[in-house]
Amino acid sequence: MKNTRSTQDVALGIRRRVFEHAIRNNGGYLSQACSAAEQLAWLYNEELNLGDPTLPMIPEPFGGVPSADNTTYHTGAGYNGPFEPGFDRLFIAPAHYALNAYATLVEVGRMAPEGLAMFNRDGSSVEMIGAEHSPGMEVHNGTLGIGLSTAAGLAWGRARRGETGRTWVFMSDGEVQEGQTWEAVQACAHHEIENLYAIMDVNDQQCDGAMDSVMRVGDIRQRFETFGAACIEIDGHDITAMREAVREPHPGRPLIILARTCPYHSMSILKERFPRLHYVRFSSEEERARMNISIAAELGMDPIDYGQENH
């Protein structure tokens, strides 16, 4: 299925939905919407070749883990369409970007808005930290760093079976602080896995604050190239740059697109919280009201009428 809306409009819609959720629930993953909205919008609205969703538009409750007594178990990947040789597959490696991924599914018509309202509710499959049964998710990536490895194994197997579909990974830059990421890249280079693509949200942030304050990683592009990947660095808010980057030749190597972004892009009041932006919980009702007015104006919408909810 293809969306007829512009990718920029989809990105704005993602930010608006995440912002509304955060205001209504007194907190949320706002900075991820600031930095990654264009990347997720571009993937789903333009770049990925996906079939129509195979799961209900309104997600069903969590049905339990796989077992002999749970024969109807399924992953959330059905929102990305069926597993067929010519279709692409997508892994969301940083599971804490789940709210943004769900908002994207809504914006491109793969999940109903009611699904977003189920976020982090008891018994819901719409998990706060995306799990394998969550909408759009195929596996649980657990700690950061294993998403690229998972995708590499799938891409290698798909190539051996002669499948033409690509395997994509959406990543965050915190994953370059994990050793498994570099093992995965090295393995890809050794096995010449060229049907693997990744776009990384490089916003220089991780859960404990600014990247360099936790662990300096140096020149990420140079490091990826040293370990054997083809790597290109772009402005992560520039959709045209993404369209051009994906055409970079990379025979025998995976392609890693480093999307440099700002964690308060389009929500500039969040700079007050810098560098602790991983999850924004409002410190007071006054701050919540100020951010409501400021961010709504920047996103071109009315402030959210949240009444007395979740005070």
BAZADO-535146 format. One line per field, with one value per residue: residue in three letters; x, y, z of N, C-alpha, C in turn; residue number from 0. Coordinates in nm, 2 decimals, decimal comma. Layout:
N
aa: ALA/...
n.x: X/...
n.y: Y/...
n.z: Z/...
ca.x: X/...
ca.y: Y/...
ca.z: Z/...
c.x: X/...
c.y: Y/...
c.z: Z/...
i: NUM/...
//
This chain:
311
aa: MET/LYS/ASN/THR/ARG/SER/THR/GLN/ASP/VAL/ALA/LEU/GLY/ILE/ARG/ARG/ARG/VAL/PHE/GLU/HIS/ALA/ILE/ARG/ASN/ASN/GLY/GLY/TYR/LEU/SER/GLN/ALA/CYS/SER/ALA/ALA/GLU/GLN/LEU/ALA/TRP/LEU/TYR/ASN/GLU/GLU/LEU/ASN/LEU/GLY/ASP/PRO/THR/LEU/PRO/MET/ILE/PRO/GLU/PRO/PHE/GLY/GLY/VAL/PRO/SER/ALA/ASP/ASN/THR/THR/TYR/HIS/THR/GLY/ALA/GLY/TYR/ASN/GLY/PRO/PHE/GLU/PRO/GLY/PHE/ASP/ARG/LEU/PHE/ILE/ALA/PRO/ALA/HIS/TYR/ALA/LEU/ASN/ALA/TYR/ALA/THR/LEU/VAL/GLU/VAL/GLY/ARG/MET/ALA/PRO/GLU/GLY/LEU/ALA/MET/PHE/ASN/ARG/ASP/GLY/SER/SER/VAL/GLU/MET/ILE/GLY/ALA/GLU/HIS/SER/PRO/GLY/MET/GLU/VAL/HIS/ASN/GLY/THR/LEU/GLY/ILE/GLY/LEU/SER/THR/ALA/ALA/GLY/LEU/ALA/TRP/GLY/ARG/ALA/ARG/ARG/GLY/GLU/THR/GLY/ARG/THR/TRP/VAL/PHE/MET/SER/ASP/GLY/GLU/VAL/GLN/GLU/GLY/GLN/THR/TRP/GLU/ALA/VAL/GLN/ALA/CYS/ALA/HIS/HIS/GLU/ILE/GLU/ASN/LEU/TYR/ALA/ILE/MET/ASP/VAL/ASN/ASP/GLN/GLN/CYS/ASP/GLY/ALA/MET/ASP/SER/VAL/MET/ARG/VAL/GLY/ASP/ILE/ARG/GLN/ARG/PHE/GLU/THR/PHE/GLY/ALA/ALA/CYS/ILE/GLU/ILE/ASP/GLY/HIS/ASP/ILE/THR/ALA/MET/ARG/GLU/ALA/VAL/ARG/GLU/PRO/HIS/PRO/GLY/ARG/PRO/LEU/ILE/ILE/LEU/ALA/ARG/THR/CYS/PRO/TYR/HIS/SER/MET/SER/ILE/LEU/LYS/GLU/ARG/PHE/PRO/ARG/LEU/HIS/TYR/VAL/ARG/PHE/SER/SER/GLU/GLU/GLU/ARG/ALA/ARG/MET/ASN/ILE/SER/ILE/ALA/ALA/GLU/LEU/GLY/MET/ASP/PRO/ILE/ASP/TYR/GLY/GLN/GLU/ASN/HIS
n.x: 0,08/0,05/0,10/-0,07/0,00/0,24/0,57/0,69/0,46/0,36/0,57/0,53/0,28/0,35/0,50/0,31/0,12/0,28/0,34/0,09/0,02/0,21/0,15/-0,11/-0,06/0,12/0,39/0,65/0,81/0,94/1,18/1,27/1,07/1,13/1,38/1,37/1,14/1,13/1,29/1,15/0,91/0,99/1,09/0,85/0,66/0,78/1,02/1,03/0,93/0,64/0,38/0,02/-0,12/-0,17/-0,29/-0,54/-0,67/-0,72/-0,53/-0,51/-0,55/-0,27/-0,17/-0,04/0,26/0,44/0,34/0,26/-0,01/-0,09/-0,16/-0,23/-0,06/0,11/0,35/0,40/0,47/0,29/0,17/0,34/0,29/0,28/0,52/0,69/0,89/0,96/0,91/1,02/1,17/1,15/1,33/1,29/1,54/1,60/1,41/1,28/1,19/0,93/0,68/0,69/0,72/0,47/0,30/0,38/0,28/0,01/-0,01/0,05/-0,16/-0,16/-0,23/-0,50/-0,60/-0,70/-0,53/-0,30/-0,39/-0,39/-0,14/0,10/-0,08/-0,24/-0,24/-0,23/-0,11/0,04/0,31/0,51/0,79/0,88/0,79/0,81/0,55/0,43/0,27/0,41/0,65/0,89/1,07/1,19/1,41/1,55/1,83/2,01/2,18/2,15/1,99/2,09/2,24/2,05/1,90/2,10/2,15/1,90/1,90/2,12/2,02/1,80/1,92/2,06/1,84/1,76/1,58/1,44/1,37/1,47/1,64/1,58/1,70/1,61/1,80/1,96/2,20/2,30/2,36/2,61/2,78/2,78/2,93/2,84/2,73/2,94/3,06/2,85/2,86/3,11/3,08/2,89/3,04/3,23/3,07/2,97/2,72/2,50/2,24/2,14/2,03/2,06/1,94/2,04/1,95/2,12/2,14/2,30/2,24/2,16/2,01/2,12/2,20/2,40/2,58/2,87/2,93/2,89/3,01/3,27/3,27/3,39/3,47/3,20/3,13/3,38/3,45/3,25/3,31/3,57/3,52/3,40/3,16/2,96/2,92/2,73/2,69/2,44/2,21/1,97/1,71/1,65/1,48/1,52/1,79/1,80/1,67/1,87/2,09/2,03/2,08/2,34/2,62/2,71/2,85/2,87/2,87/2,71/2,48/2,50/2,33/2,40/2,21/2,22/2,08/1,87/1,78/1,58/1,44/1,20/1,06/1,15/1,15/1,22/1,49/1,55/1,56/1,79/2,09/1,93/1,71/1,59/1,35/1,07/0,94/0,71/0,80/0,64/0,30/0,29/0,51/0,42/0,20/0,32/0,49/0,29/0,16/0,38/0,50/0,28/0,23/0,46/0,43/0,22/-0,06/-0,35/-0,32/-0,33/-0,62/-0,63/-0,76/-0,83/-0,68/-0,46/-0,32
n.y: -0,12/0,23/0,55/0,86/1,10/1,37/1,31/1,48/1,59/1,36/1,32/1,55/1,49/1,26/1,38/1,55/1,36/1,22/1,43/1,51/1,28/1,29/1,52/1,46/1,24/1,33/1,31/1,17/1,03/1,26/1,38/1,19/1,19/1,44/1,41/1,18/1,18/1,24/1,04/0,80/0,86/0,88/0,62/0,45/0,59/0,62/0,47/0,19/-0,13/-0,27/-0,50/-0,50/-0,45/-0,73/-0,77/-0,68/-0,35/-0,22/-0,29/-0,61/-0,74/-0,83/-1,16/-1,36/-1,56/-1,75/-2,09/-2,44/-2,44/-2,21/-2,15/-1,96/-1,75/-1,46/-1,23/-0,87/-0,79/-0,81/-0,57/-0,45/-0,59/-0,89/-1,17/-1,20/-1,30/-1,08/-0,85/-0,59/-0,61/-0,48/-0,38/-0,24/-0,12/0,03/-0,02/0,16/0,36/0,31/0,44/0,64/0,48/0,36/0,58/0,65/0,43/0,48/0,72/0,65/0,49/0,22/0,13/0,18/0,50/0,44/0,25/0,37/0,49/0,28/0,26/0,14/0,04/-0,17/-0,51/-0,46/-0,50/-0,30/-0,20/-0,01/-0,02/-0,15/-0,48/-0,82/-0,88/-0,64/-0,37/-0,35/-0,46/-0,72/-0,87/-0,88/-0,65/-0,61/-0,53/-0,24/-0,28/-0,54/-0,54/-0,49/-0,72/-0,92/-0,84/-0,87/-1,15/-1,23/-1,10/-1,23/-1,49/-1,45/-1,37/-1,60/-1,76/-1,65/-1,43/-1,12/-0,90/-0,64/-0,60/-0,40/-0,18/0,03/0,25/0,37/0,61/0,55/0,28/0,24/0,23/-0,02/-0,33/-0,55/-0,43/-0,37/-0,62/-0,72/-0,56/-0,63/-0,90/-0,88/-0,76/-0,96/-1,17/-1,05/-0,92/-0,75/-0,68/-0,56/-0,28/0,02/0,29/0,54/0,72/0,98/1,16/1,23/1,17/0,96/0,73/0,81/1,07/1,31/1,17/1,18/1,23/0,99/0,78/0,83/0,80/0,88/0,93/0,82/0,75/0,69/0,47/0,28/0,24/0,14/-0,11/-0,23/-0,15/0,03/0,37/0,66/1,00/1,22/1,51/1,45/1,55/1,61/1,51/1,48/1,43/1,18/1,03/1,04/0,93/0,66/0,55/0,52/0,34/0,01/-0,25/-0,58/-0,50/-0,39/-0,11/0,18/0,45/0,75/0,96/1,27/1,45/1,68/1,68/1,84/1,94/2,13/2,14/2,35/2,44/2,23/2,24/2,35/2,13/2,00/1,83/1,61/1,43/1,20/1,07/1,26/1,38/1,59/1,84/2,00/2,13/2,38/2,38/2,18/2,31/2,54/2,41/2,28/2,50/2,62/2,42/2,33/2,56/2,57/2,34/2,41/2,38/2,37/2,41/2,13/2,01/1,89/1,88/1,77/1,54/1,28/1,43
n.z: 0,00/-0,07/0,05/-0,02/0,08/0,14/0,24/0,42/0,54/0,67/0,85/1,01/1,11/1,27/1,48/1,59/1,69/1,88/2,05/2,14/2,28/2,49/2,63/2,72/2,88/3,06/3,00/2,78/2,49/2,35/2,24/2,06/1,86/1,77/1,65/1,48/1,31/1,04/0,92/0,98/0,86/0,59/0,54/0,57/0,41/0,16/0,09/0,17/0,05/0,10/0,17/0,20/0,53/0,75/0,99/1,23/1,22/1,46/1,72/1,88/2,22/2,42/2,36/2,49/2,53/2,28/2,26/2,30/2,36/2,26/1,98/1,80/1,81/1,71/1,56/1,57/1,32/1,12/1,07/0,89/0,67/0,47/0,49/0,22/-0,07/-0,23/-0,09/0,14/0,46/0,80/1,09/1,40/1,58/1,82/2,08/2,24/2,08/2,02/2,05/1,86/1,63/1,63/1,60/1,34/1,19/1,22/1,09/0,82/0,76/0,84/1,09/1,32/1,47/1,73/1,82/1,91/2,14/2,31/2,41/2,63/2,82/3,06/2,97/2,70/2,37/2,26/2,34/2,57/2,55/2,27/2,19/2,05/1,99/1,94/1,75/1,43/1,50/1,48/1,62/1,96/2,05/2,28/2,47/2,34/2,03/1,93/1,72/1,46/1,42/1,42/1,19/1,00/1,00/0,89/0,64/0,52/0,50/0,34/0,10/0,03/-0,03/-0,26/-0,25/-0,34/-0,18/0,04/0,35/0,62/0,88/1,14/1,34/1,64/1,76/2,01/1,99/1,89/2,10/2,18/2,17/2,01/1,78/1,62/1,57/1,42/1,18/1,09/1,04/0,83/0,63/0,59/0,49/0,27/0,27/0,11/0,08/0,30/0,48/0,66/0,86/1,07/1,35/1,45/1,70/1,90/2,16/2,45/2,69/2,93/2,90/2,72/2,45/2,44/2,70/2,83/2,68/2,47/2,12/1,89/1,54/1,38/1,12/0,99/1,15/1,09/0,82/0,84/0,96/0,75/0,63/0,38/0,41/0,46/0,53/0,64/0,65/0,88/0,88/0,63/0,37/0,10/0,09/0,21/0,01/-0,19/-0,06/-0,03/-0,27/-0,29/-0,42/-0,31/-0,34/-0,22/0,04/0,35/0,36/0,55/0,66/0,81/0,99/1,08/1,34/1,53/1,87/1,96/1,75/1,60/1,83/2,01/2,28/2,43/2,46/2,70/2,87/2,79/2,86/2,92/2,78/2,72/2,81/2,86/3,14/3,27/3,50/3,65/3,68/3,57/3,39/3,21/3,10/2,98/2,79/2,64/2,51/2,38/2,21/2,06/1,91/1,76/1,61/1,46/1,55/1,76/2,11/2,33/2,48/2,77/3,01/3,33/3,33/3,44/3,64
ca.x: 0,00/0,12/0,03/-0,06/0,04/0,38/0,65/0,70/0,33/0,36/0,66/0,46/0,18/0,41/0,53/0,18/0,06/0,36/0,33/-0,05/0,03/0,29/0,07/-0,23/-0,01/0,22/0,53/0,66/0,94/0,93/1,30/1,28/0,99/1,20/1,50/1,35/1,01/1,15/1,34/1,04/0,81/1,05/1,09/0,72/0,59/0,84/1,13/1,00/0,83/0,57/0,25/-0,09/-0,12/-0,24/-0,35/-0,65/-0,63/-0,72/-0,45/-0,58/-0,48/-0,16/-0,23/0,05/0,38/0,42/0,34/0,18/-0,15/-0,12/-0,13/-0,26/0,04/0,18/0,43/0,34/0,52/0,19/0,13/0,42/0,25/0,32/0,66/0,70/1,03/0,99/0,89/1,12/1,15/1,21/1,35/1,31/1,63/1,59/1,27/1,21/1,13/0,81/0,57/0,71/0,69/0,32/0,25/0,41/0,18/-0,12/0,00/0,05/-0,28/-0,14/-0,29/-0,60/-0,56/-0,73/-0,42/-0,21/-0,45/-0,36/0,00/0,14/-0,20/-0,23/-0,30/-0,22/0,01/0,10/0,40/0,59/0,91/0,83/0,82/0,78/0,40/0,38/0,25/0,53/0,77/0,90/1,14/1,22/1,55/1,62/1,93/2,05/2,30/2,13/1,90/2,17/2,28/1,93/1,87/2,21/2,12/1,79/1,94/2,20/1,94/1,72/2,01/2,08/1,72/1,73/1,48/1,48/1,34/1,58/1,62/1,62/1,71/1,62/1,89/1,99/2,34/2,35/2,40/2,75/2,85/2,76/3,03/2,77/2,70/3,06/3,07/2,75/2,91/3,23/3,03/2,83/3,15/3,29/2,98/2,93/2,57/2,47/2,09/2,11/2,03/2,03/1,94/2,07/1,92/2,24/2,10/2,41/2,18/2,12/1,92/2,19/2,24/2,47/2,66/3,01/2,94/2,87/3,12/3,30/3,28/3,47/3,41/3,12/3,14/3,51/3,45/3,17/3,39/3,68/3,47/3,36/3,03/2,95/2,85/2,71/2,64/2,34/2,12/1,85/1,58/1,64/1,42/1,59/1,92/1,77/1,65/1,99/2,18/2,00/2,13/2,49/2,66/2,77/2,86/2,94/2,88/2,58/2,48/2,46/2,30/2,40/2,12/2,25/1,96/1,86/1,68/1,46/1,40/1,05/1,01/1,27/1,15/1,29/1,63/1,56/1,59/1,91/2,10/1,85/1,59/1,55/1,20/1,04/0,83/0,70/0,84/0,53/0,19/0,33/0,59/0,34/0,12/0,41/0,53/0,17/0,14/0,50/0,52/0,16/0,25/0,57/0,38/0,10/-0,18/-0,40/-0,28/-0,41/-0,71/-0,62/-0,84/-0,77/-0,63/-0,33/-0,25
ca.y: 0,00/0,35/0,67/0,97/1,23/1,40/1,25/1,59/1,59/1,24/1,35/1,65/1,41/1,18/1,47/1,60/1,25/1,20/1,55/1,50/1,17/1,33/1,62/1,40/1,14/1,39/1,27/1,09/1,03/1,37/1,41/1,09/1,24/1,56/1,37/1,07/1,17/1,24/0,91/0,70/0,89/0,84/0,47/0,40/0,66/0,62/0,38/0,05/-0,20/-0,35/-0,54/-0,45/-0,51/-0,86/-0,77/-0,59/-0,21/-0,19/-0,41/-0,70/-0,74/-0,93/-1,29/-1,45/-1,60/-1,87/-2,22/-2,55/-2,41/-2,07/-2,17/-1,84/-1,64/-1,39/-1,11/-0,75/-0,75/-0,81/-0,44/-0,42/-0,67/-1,04/-1,21/-1,25/-1,28/-0,95/-0,74/-0,55/-0,63/-0,37/-0,40/-0,12/-0,17/0,09/-0,04/0,28/0,45/0,24/0,54/0,71/0,38/0,34/0,70/0,63/0,33/0,55/0,83/0,59/0,41/0,08/0,11/0,28/0,58/0,38/0,17/0,46/0,52/0,16/0,26/0,12/0,01/-0,31/-0,61/-0,42/-0,54/-0,17/-0,19/0,12/-0,06/-0,24/-0,62/-0,89/-0,88/-0,50/-0,33/-0,31/-0,52/-0,86/-0,93/-0,79/-0,62/-0,62/-0,42/-0,18/-0,34/-0,66/-0,52/-0,50/-0,86/-0,99/-0,81/-0,93/-1,29/-1,25/-1,06/-1,33/-1,60/-1,41/-1,37/-1,74/-1,81/-1,57/-1,33/-0,98/-0,80/-0,59/-0,60/-0,26/-0,15/0,17/0,24/0,50/0,62/0,48/0,15/0,23/0,21/-0,16/-0,41/-0,63/-0,36/-0,38/-0,76/-0,74/-0,50/-0,70/-1,02/-0,84/-0,74/-1,09/-1,25/-0,97/-0,90/-0,62/-0,65/-0,50/-0,13/0,08/0,44/0,56/0,85/1,03/1,28/1,26/1,15/0,83/0,74/0,88/1,21/1,33/1,05/1,19/1,23/0,85/0,71/0,89/0,70/0,93/0,94/0,70/0,71/0,63/0,34/0,19/0,21/0,05/-0,24/-0,29/-0,11/0,15/0,46/0,80/1,09/1,32/1,58/1,36/1,62/1,64/1,40/1,47/1,37/1,03/0,97/1,03/0,84/0,51/0,51/0,50/0,20/-0,06/-0,39/-0,66/-0,44/-0,32/0,04/0,25/0,60/0,82/1,08/1,37/1,52/1,76/1,62/1,93/2,00/2,16/2,15/2,41/2,46/2,11/2,27/2,38/2,01/1,95/1,71/1,49/1,44/1,06/1,06/1,39/1,38/1,73/1,86/2,07/2,16/2,50/2,34/2,11/2,41/2,61/2,32/2,26/2,62/2,65/2,31/2,34/2,67/2,54/2,24/2,46/2,32/2,42/2,35/2,01/2,03/1,77/1,89/1,73/1,40/1,24/1,53
ca.z: 0,00/-0,08/0,10/-0,12/0,14/0,13/0,35/0,52/0,61/0,76/0,96/1,10/1,18/1,38/1,59/1,65/1,77/2,00/2,14/2,21/2,38/2,60/2,71/2,78/2,97/3,15/2,97/2,67/2,42/2,26/2,16/1,95/1,76/1,71/1,57/1,39/1,24/0,89/0,89/0,99/0,75/0,46/0,53/0,55/0,31/0,03/0,06/0,20/-0,04/0,19/0,13/0,29/0,67/0,77/1,12/1,25/1,23/1,60/1,78/1,98/2,35/2,43/2,36/2,56/2,46/2,20/2,34/2,24/2,38/2,20/1,84/1,71/1,84/1,59/1,59/1,53/1,19/1,02/1,03/0,78/0,55/0,47/0,46/0,08/-0,11/-0,30/0,00/0,24/0,61/0,88/1,23/1,48/1,67/1,95/2,11/2,31/1,98/1,98/2,04/1,73/1,53/1,63/1,54/1,20/1,14/1,21/0,98/0,69/0,74/0,87/1,22/1,35/1,58/1,86/1,87/1,99/2,27/2,39/2,45/2,77/2,90/3,11/2,88/2,56/2,29/2,22/2,45/2,58/2,49/2,17/2,20/1,93/1,96/1,93/1,61/1,35/1,55/1,44/1,72/2,07/2,04/2,41/2,49/2,22/1,97/1,87/1,60/1,33/1,41/1,38/1,05/0,92/0,98/0,80/0,51/0,47/0,46/0,22/-0,02/-0,01/-0,09/-0,38/-0,23/-0,39/-0,09/0,12/0,50/0,67/1,02/1,19/1,45/1,71/1,77/2,13/1,96/1,85/2,22/2,20/2,08/1,91/1,66/1,53/1,53/1,31/1,06/1,04/0,98/0,70/0,53/0,56/0,41/0,16/0,28/0,05/0,09/0,44/0,48/0,80/0,88/1,21/1,41/1,52/1,77/2,01/2,29/2,49/2,80/3,04/2,86/2,59/2,41/2,48/2,85/2,87/2,62/2,34/2,01/1,78/1,41/1,36/0,98/0,97/1,21/1,01/0,70/0,88/0,99/0,63/0,57/0,31/0,50/0,41/0,64/0,58/0,74/0,90/0,86/0,49/0,30/-0,03/0,12/0,23/-0,12/-0,26/0,01/-0,05/-0,41/-0,28/-0,45/-0,20/-0,37/-0,12/0,18/0,39/0,35/0,67/0,65/0,93/0,98/1,18/1,38/1,65/1,96/1,99/1,62/1,59/1,97/2,06/2,42/2,50/2,49/2,84/2,94/2,74/2,77/2,97/2,69/2,67/2,83/2,92/3,24/3,31/3,64/3,72/3,59/3,50/3,28/3,12/3,03/2,89/2,68/2,56/2,43/2,29/2,11/1,97/1,82/1,66/1,52/1,38/1,59/1,88/2,24/2,36/2,59/2,84/3,13/3,46/3,31/3,48/3,72
c.x: 0,09/0,04/0,04/-0,02/0,19/0,45/0,67/0,57/0,32/0,45/0,60/0,35/0,23/0,44/0,41/0,12/0,15/0,35/0,19/-0,04/0,10/0,22/-0,04/-0,18/0,10/0,36/0,53/0,80/0,94/1,06/1,32/1,19/1,06/1,31/1,46/1,23/1,04/1,20/1,23/0,94/0,87/1,05/0,95/0,64/0,64/0,93/1,10/0,90/0,76/0,43/0,15/-0,08/-0,21/-0,30/-0,45/-0,60/-0,63/-0,65/-0,53/-0,49/-0,36/-0,21/-0,14/0,16/0,36/0,43/0,25/0,03/-0,19/-0,08/-0,16/-0,17/0,09/0,26/0,35/0,38/0,41/0,14/0,22/0,39/0,31/0,47/0,66/0,84/1,06/0,97/1,01/1,08/1,21/1,22/1,37/1,41/1,62/1,44/1,20/1,16/0,99/0,69/0,57/0,68/0,54/0,26/0,27/0,31/0,05/-0,12/-0,01/-0,07/-0,26/-0,20/-0,39/-0,55/-0,59/-0,62/-0,32/-0,26/-0,43/-0,22/0,02/0,03/-0,19/-0,30/-0,29/-0,10/0,09/0,20/0,47/0,73/0,88/0,88/0,78/0,63/0,35/0,37/0,38/0,65/0,77/0,98/1,15/1,37/1,63/1,71/1,97/2,17/2,27/2,05/1,97/2,21/2,16/1,90/1,98/2,19/2,01/1,83/2,03/2,12/1,85/1,80/2,03/1,96/1,68/1,62/1,53/1,45/1,46/1,54/1,67/1,62/1,70/1,69/1,90/2,14/2,39/2,40/2,55/2,84/2,84/2,85/2,96/2,75/2,82/3,09/2,97/2,80/3,03/3,18/2,96/2,93/3,21/3,20/2,92/2,77/2,54/2,33/2,05/2,13/2,00/2,03/1,95/2,04/2,04/2,20/2,20/2,35/2,16/2,05/1,99/2,24/2,31/2,57/2,80/3,03/2,94/2,99/3,15/3,32/3,36/3,40/3,34/3,13/3,27/3,51/3,37/3,25/3,51/3,64/3,40/3,23/3,05/2,87/2,85/2,65/2,56/2,28/1,99/1,72/1,56/1,60/1,49/1,72/1,91/1,75/1,77/2,09/2,15/2,04/2,28/2,53/2,74/2,79/2,93/2,94/2,74/2,59/2,42/2,45/2,30/2,32/2,14/2,13/1,97/1,75/1,57/1,42/1,25/0,98/1,12/1,27/1,21/1,44/1,65/1,60/1,73/2,02/2,01/1,71/1,53/1,40/1,17/0,91/0,82/0,72/0,73/0,41/0,21/0,41/0,51/0,25/0,20/0,45/0,41/0,16/0,26/0,51/0,40/0,18/0,35/0,52/0,26/-0,03/-0,23/-0,34/-0,38/-0,49/-0,71/-0,69/-0,77/-0,71/-0,49/-0,25/-0,17
c.y: 0,12/0,47/0,78/1,10/1,25/1,34/1,36/1,60/1,48/1,27/1,45/1,57/1,32/1,27/1,52/1,49/1,22/1,31/1,54/1,39/1,22/1,43/1,55/1,30/1,19/1,34/1,18/1,10/1,14/1,39/1,31/1,13/1,36/1,51/1,27/1,07/1,17/1,10/0,80/0,73/0,85/0,69/0,42/0,46/0,65/0,50/0,23/-0,01/-0,30/-0,39/-0,48/-0,52/-0,64/-0,87/-0,67/-0,44/-0,16/-0,31/-0,48/-0,70/-0,84/-1,07/-1,40/-1,49/-1,72/-2,00/-2,32/-2,52/-2,27/-2,08/-2,05/-1,72/-1,58/-1,27/-0,99/-0,71/-0,76/-0,67/-0,38/-0,50/-0,81/-1,06/-1,27/-1,22/-1,14/-0,83/-0,72/-0,59/-0,52/-0,41/-0,26/-0,15/-0,10/0,08/0,07/0,38/0,40/0,34/0,61/0,61/0,36/0,46/0,70/0,54/0,40/0,65/0,77/0,49/0,26/0,04/0,22/0,37/0,53/0,30/0,25/0,49/0,40/0,16/0,24/0,10/-0,14/-0,40/-0,57/-0,48/-0,42/-0,13/-0,05/0,09/-0,18/-0,38/-0,69/-0,89/-0,74/-0,46/-0,29/-0,38/-0,67/-0,94/-0,83/-0,77/-0,61/-0,50/-0,37/-0,26/-0,47/-0,65/-0,54/-0,65/-0,94/-0,97/-0,87/-1,08/-1,32/-1,21/-1,17/-1,45/-1,57/-1,41/-1,51/-1,81/-1,75/-1,47/-1,19/-0,87/-0,76/-0,60/-0,47/-0,26/0,00/0,16/0,37/0,49/0,56/0,34/0,13/0,22/0,06/-0,24/-0,50/-0,57/-0,38/-0,52/-0,78/-0,68/-0,58/-0,83/-0,99/-0,82/-0,87/-1,17/-1,18/-0,96/-0,76/-0,59/-0,60/-0,35/-0,09/0,23/0,46/0,70/0,89/1,16/1,31/1,24/1,00/0,84/0,82/1,02/1,21/1,21/1,07/1,20/1,09/0,77/0,77/0,78/0,75/0,95/0,82/0,65/0,64/0,49/0,24/0,15/0,12/-0,09/-0,30/-0,25/0,01/0,25/0,60/0,88/1,20/1,40/1,50/1,42/1,65/1,52/1,37/1,40/1,22/0,96/0,95/0,93/0,70/0,46/0,49/0,36/0,14/-0,21/-0,47/-0,61/-0,39/-0,17/0,10/0,40/0,66/0,95/1,17/1,45/1,60/1,71/1,71/2,01/2,01/2,16/2,22/2,43/2,34/2,14/2,30/2,25/1,95/1,94/1,59/1,50/1,30/1,04/1,19/1,37/1,52/1,75/1,93/2,09/2,29/2,47/2,27/2,21/2,49/2,53/2,30/2,38/2,64/2,55/2,31/2,45/2,64/2,43/2,28/2,40/2,39/2,35/2,23/2,04/1,90/1,77/1,86/1,59/1,39/1,35/1,47
c.z: 0,00/-0,03/0,00/-0,05/0,13/0,25/0,46/0,60/0,71/0,88/1,06/1,18/1,29/1,50/1,66/1,74/1,90/2,10/2,21/2,31/2,51/2,69/2,78/2,89/3,06/3,13/2,84/2,60/2,31/2,18/2,04/1,83/1,69/1,61/1,46/1,30/1,09/0,84/0,88/0,88/0,62/0,44/0,49/0,43/0,17/0,00/0,07/0,10/0,05/0,13/0,23/0,43/0,67/0,90/1,14/1,27/1,38/1,67/1,88/2,11/2,34/2,45/2,42/2,47/2,38/2,29/2,26/2,25/2,32/2,05/1,75/1,74/1,71/1,64/1,54/1,39/1,08/0,98/0,92/0,66/0,56/0,44/0,32/0,03/-0,17/-0,21/0,10/0,38/0,69/1,02/1,29/1,59/1,81/1,99/2,18/2,21/1,94/1,96/1,90/1,62/1,52/1,56/1,38/1,13/1,12/1,10/0,84/0,67/0,77/1,01/1,25/1,47/1,72/1,91/1,95/2,13/2,37/2,45/2,60/2,87/2,94/3,01/2,74/2,50/2,24/2,33/2,45/2,52/2,40/2,18/2,07/1,89/1,93/1,78/1,54/1,39/1,51/1,55/1,84/2,07/2,17/2,43/2,35/2,16/1,90/1,74/1,47/1,31/1,36/1,23/0,96/0,89/0,88/0,66/0,44/0,42/0,34/0,09/-0,07/-0,07/-0,22/-0,37/-0,27/-0,29/0,00/0,27/0,55/0,82/1,05/1,32/1,52/1,74/1,90/2,10/1,92/1,98/2,26/2,11/1,98/1,78/1,56/1,49/1,41/1,18/1,00/0,98/0,84/0,60/0,49/0,47/0,29/0,16/0,23/0,04/0,22/0,43/0,62/0,79/1,03/1,25/1,50/1,58/1,89/2,15/2,32/2,63/2,92/3,01/2,73/2,57/2,47/2,63/2,91/2,82/2,49/2,24/1,89/1,65/1,37/1,21/0,95/1,03/1,14/0,88/0,73/0,91/0,87/0,57/0,47/0,39/0,44/0,52/0,58/0,69/0,76/0,90/0,71/0,41/0,17/-0,01/0,14/0,09/-0,20/-0,19/-0,02/-0,18/-0,41/-0,32/-0,34/-0,23/-0,27/0,02/0,22/0,37/0,48/0,64/0,78/0,92/1,10/1,21/1,51/1,74/2,01/1,87/1,62/1,73/2,05/2,21/2,50/2,52/2,63/2,92/2,89/2,85/2,81/2,90/2,66/2,69/2,91/3,01/3,29/3,46/3,72/3,62/3,51/3,38/3,17/3,04/2,93/2,77/2,58/2,46/2,33/2,18/2,01/1,87/1,71/1,56/1,44/1,42/1,72/2,00/2,27/2,49/2,67/2,98/3,25/3,45/3,37/3,55/3,83
i: 0/1/2/3/4/5/6/7/8/9/10/11/12/13/14/15/16/17/18/19/20/21/22/23/24/25/26/27/28/29/30/31/32/33/34/35/36/37/38/39/40/41/42/43/44/45/46/47/48/49/50/51/52/53/54/55/56/57/58/59/60/61/62/63/64/65/66/67/68/69/70/71/72/73/74/75/76/77/78/79/80/81/82/83/84/85/86/87/88/89/90/91/92/93/94/95/96/97/98/99/100/101/102/103/104/105/106/107/108/109/110/111/112/113/114/115/116/117/118/119/120/121/122/123/124/125/126/127/128/129/130/131/132/133/134/135/136/137/138/139/140/141/142/143/144/145/146/147/148/149/150/151/152/153/154/155/156/157/158/159/160/161/162/163/164/165/166/167/168/169/170/171/172/173/174/175/176/177/178/179/180/181/182/183/184/185/186/187/188/189/190/191/192/193/194/195/196/197/198/199/200/201/202/203/204/205/206/207/208/209/210/211/212/213/214/215/216/217/218/219/220/221/222/223/224/225/226/227/228/229/230/231/232/233/234/235/236/237/238/239/240/241/242/243/244/245/246/247/248/249/250/251/252/253/254/255/256/257/258/259/260/261/262/263/264/265/266/267/268/269/270/271/272/273/274/275/276/277/278/279/280/281/282/283/284/285/286/287/288/289/290/291/292/293/294/295/296/297/298/299/300/301/302/303/304/305/306/307/308/309/310
//
